[in-house]
Amino acid sequence: MGIGFNGGELLLLAVGACYCNDLFREAQRLQVDVKNVHIDVEADWGGDPVRAKNVSFSVHVEGGSPKPQIEELIRHVDRVAEIPNSLRLGTEVSLSRYEIVSDPQA
């Protein structure tokens, strides 16, 4: 429809953006030197109704701290990142209300 993205792409973007944001937040909190981060997020789509399956992401971190310290940061953020955890733990989503405006001529 020409908008440049779809809901599935936004879902995966949310996973990557959340992890990236939390990585920098936790790096500062834990005093780990992180200079650059690259995250790739992938998923399969299927079922009826269609849903994301096998969501996975890879992380590339450049920093000035020792490698084991950065590795622990990566694993820590994997445990605390809110959006990945929402998907992992099956957050309930419900339609709370709707409004219809209809053309009486239709």
C-alpha positions as CSV (number, residue, x, y, z in Angstrom):
1,M,0.0,0.0,0.0
2,G,3.0,2.3,-0.3
3,I,3.7,2.9,3.4
4,G,7.1,1.2,3.3
5,F,6.6,-1.3,6.1
6,N,4.2,-3.8,7.6
7,G,3.2,-4.9,11.1
8,G,5.5,-7.9,11.0
9,E,8.5,-5.7,10.2
10,L,7.6,-3.3,13.0
11,L,7.3,-6.2,15.4
12,L,10.8,-7.4,14.5
13,L,12.1,-3.8,14.6
14,A,10.7,-3.5,18.1
15,V,12.6,-6.6,19.2
16,G,15.9,-5.2,17.8
17,A,15.3,-1.6,19.0
18,C,14.4,-2.7,22.5
19,Y,17.5,-5.0,22.8
20,C,19.7,-2.3,21.4
21,N,18.4,0.4,23.8
22,D,18.7,-1.9,26.8
23,L,22.2,-2.9,25.8
24,F,23.4,0.7,25.9
25,R,21.4,1.4,29.1
26,E,22.8,-1.7,30.9
27,A,26.3,-1.0,29.5
28,Q,26.3,2.4,31.1
29,R,24.9,1.0,34.4
30,L,27.5,-1.8,34.5
31,Q,30.3,0.4,33.3
32,V,30.9,-1.6,30.1
33,D,32.4,0.3,27.2
34,V,30.2,-0.2,24.2
35,K,30.9,1.9,21.1
36,N,28.8,0.3,18.3
37,V,26.0,-2.3,18.1
38,H,24.5,-4.0,15.1
39,I,21.4,-6.3,15.5
40,D,19.7,-8.5,12.9
41,V,16.2,-9.9,13.7
42,E,14.5,-12.7,11.7
43,A,11.3,-14.7,12.0
44,D,9.3,-17.2,10.1
45,W,5.6,-16.5,9.5
46,G,2.8,-19.0,9.2
47,G,-0.2,-20.7,10.7
48,D,-3.8,-19.7,10.7
49,P,-4.1,-17.1,11.9
50,V,-0.6,-16.0,10.7
51,R,1.9,-15.3,13.4
52,A,5.6,-14.9,14.0
53,K,7.5,-18.1,14.7
54,N,11.1,-18.8,15.4
55,V,12.0,-15.2,16.1
56,S,15.7,-14.9,16.5
57,F,18.3,-12.1,16.6
58,S,22.0,-11.8,16.3
59,V,24.1,-9.1,18.0
60,H,27.5,-7.6,17.0
61,V,29.1,-5.4,19.6
62,E,32.2,-3.3,19.3
63,G,33.6,-1.9,22.6
64,G,36.6,-1.2,24.7
65,S,35.9,-3.5,27.5
66,P,37.3,-7.1,27.8
67,K,35.5,-9.7,25.7
68,P,34.1,-11.7,28.7
69,Q,32.6,-8.5,30.2
70,I,30.9,-7.7,26.9
71,E,29.7,-11.3,26.5
72,E,28.1,-11.1,30.0
73,L,26.5,-7.8,29.1
74,I,25.0,-9.5,26.0
75,R,23.6,-12.4,28.0
76,H,22.3,-10.1,30.8
77,V,20.4,-7.9,28.3
78,D,19.0,-11.1,26.7
79,R,17.5,-11.9,30.1
80,V,16.0,-8.4,30.8
81,A,15.0,-6.9,27.4
82,E,11.3,-6.1,27.7
83,I,10.0,-6.7,24.2
84,P,11.8,-10.1,23.7
85,N,10.5,-11.1,27.1
86,S,7.0,-10.1,26.2
87,L,7.1,-12.4,23.2
88,R,8.8,-15.2,25.1
89,L,6.3,-15.2,27.9
90,G,3.2,-14.9,25.7
91,T,1.8,-11.5,26.6
92,E,-1.9,-11.4,26.3
93,V,-3.2,-8.9,23.8
94,S,-6.9,-8.0,23.6
95,L,-9.2,-5.6,21.7
96,S,-10.5,-3.3,24.4
97,R,-12.9,-1.2,22.4
98,Y,-13.7,-0.1,18.9
99,E,-15.6,2.8,17.3
100,I,-17.4,2.7,14.0
101,V,-18.2,5.7,11.9
102,S,-20.3,4.7,8.9
103,D,-21.6,6.7,6.0
104,P,-25.4,6.4,6.2
105,Q,-25.4,6.5,2.4
106,A,-23.3,3.3,2.2
